[in-house]
Amino acid sequence: MTAATGTAHVVAANVVHGLVPDVLGPLDRSAIDKRPVEGRVRVGELGLDGDQQVDKKHHGGVDQAVYAYAREDARWWATELGYDITPGRFGENLTTDGVDVTGAVLGERWRVGDDGLLLEVSSPRVPCRTFQGWMQEPSWVKRFTAHGAPGAYLRVIQPGTVGAGDSIEVIHRPRHGVTIGEAFLPRRVDDDLLRRALEDPGVRGAMARAIRRDLAARARGR
């Protein structure tokens, strides 16, 4: 779990630099190559201006408008892999510092900067073959999953702008307590806790469907 350290803030806002070959994924090209931009970037319902997703079936949309990854977790991977993990390297739009991204609760809301931007934690990132091909690391999906720090997708509740150095303030944390790390591996979470999470309006869309499928599978297995 990422420990919050100091004042939580945005290290970098990242958008697609250019389309790259989707070496192992289902499409010809991927927009996973994201890099920091200077100045402020407008953030609307579908994400950062200048960003894009090629695989719109599995990426993007209002529930995956923004992807955040913690610099603390990137540093762990840098040590593990033996090279620097620069902002945007994992395809994230926001590289954060001081935010417990893995410990963020589903439906948690972040106020970012002072230009009105309000984000809501929606789901963990699920690693795919496109990510594996981009990283060019053996068994990358398996290793990324085993580490258990997937980063978080966020909805845009209120649009605004974002830039490096913006503060991040958690202004709402649902009482059900199911975190990004737990939602990433839901079989480890108690049934009743998952049911309570489903009662929260911040747990909806694909995340809610995934929880319901998991609960149904558990019931069939009993």
Protein Blocks (a to p, Z undefined) as FASTA:
>chain_A
ZZdehjaddfbdcddfbdcddfklmbfbdckbccddehjddddfkocehiacfblmlggc
jklmbccddfklmmmmmmmnopacdehklopabdcehiafklpcehiacdehjeopacdd
fbdcdddfklmmmnopghklmmmmmnopnbpadddfbgcdddehiacddfbdcfklpafk
lmmmmmlpcfklmmmmmmpmklgcjllmmmmmmmmmmmmmZZ
